[in-house]
């Protein structure tokens, strides 16, 4: 057989093998694209799971807010009960003051009866003076005693007025104490509002920490994807080096049959 035809057939077979290798590479690229699509679907599923977890966390936060609102309503009911108890105490104090006023009126009536008795005594003295005109000296002494008693009564009235002023001062002190208690309740309410604001700030810090953790997880996923791409580039470089070395060897020894027999295994 003509040597040129043999070489021609050999070159044709080589071209056919090269086409086959090209088709194989194309199939490999298609498989790689399919794997990439699969990875993308997996990432999409992961994102969907992450969204679902986020929705679940949001539902949990909503339940927590609802529980907090319920606790707040309970606290408000408790405060209302406390106000009602305070009103009841105030009514009781008012009843006590009313009883005190009643006792004061009773004392006033008693003083009136005493004055009436005093007037009666005065009339009796008058009668006595009438009977005892002849004993002028005695009457004088009696009048002196009477003046003394009058001064004593005046002093008594003065003491009574002083006691009344003292009671008024006591009532004023009581009102002052009540105002002080009201100011204290107001300060307590302010402290409660401040504690509530502090709890809100703490919840906000917790939400910020959760967002930071989520960003950190996202950065970790990105680093993992970057490592995967780096491994893929390393495998590609390794394949290129293997092909280069094999082709170089084949050129050195001039044996194309080695390429035909071994290169597909490297590819």
MORA-V152734 format. One line per field, one symbol per residue. psi: psi as a letter, one per 40 degrees, with the letter a starting at -180 (. if undefined). burial: I if it has 24 or more other C-alpha atoms within 12 Angstrom, else O. Layout:
psi=???
burial=???
This chain:
psi=ihdddddddddddddddddddddddddddddddddddddddddddddddddddddddddddddddddddddddddddddddddddddddddddddddddddddddddddddddddddddddddddddddddfddgdddddddddddddddddddddddddddddddddddddddddddddddddddddddddddddddddddddddddddddddddddddddddddddddddddddddddddddddddddddefgddddddddddd.
burial=OOOOOOOOOOOOOOOOOOOOOOOOOOOOOOOOOOOOOOOOOOOOOOOOOOOOOOOOOOOOOOOOOOOOOOOOOOOOOOOOOOOOOOOOOOOOOOOOOOOOOOOOOOOOOOOOOOOOOOOOOOOOOOOOOOOOOOOOOOOOOOOOOOOOOOOOOOOOOOOOOOOOOOOOOOOOOOOOOOOOOOOOOOOOOOOOOOOOOOOOOOOOOOOOOOOOOOOOOOOOOOOOOOOOOOOOOOOOOOOOOOOOOIIOOOOOOOOOOOIIOOIOOOI
